[in-house]
Amino acid sequence: MRRLFIDPRCRRLIRDLERVVWKADGHGNVGAQLDKSDPELTHVSDALGYFVEREFGLRAPVGLRSEFIG
């Protein structure tokens, strides 16, 4: 199990993680995209996501290829 600890001094990141929400349709149903209507939000949390993917993302086991041979 991996955990992520965020320093309390990272105020903008904490604000992003607390306030960013999924985009909802006109009926209030939550969709699959983040609501990026507020230009002050999502930038810092996106950057964190890229870092986490690069450092801890899923990787194919050594020796396996993901392309089709045909």
Buried (B, 14 or more C-beta within 10 A) or exposed (E): EEEEEEEEEEEEBBBBBEEBEEEEEEEEEEEEEBBEEEEEBBEBBBEBEEEEEEEEEEEEEEEEEEEEEE
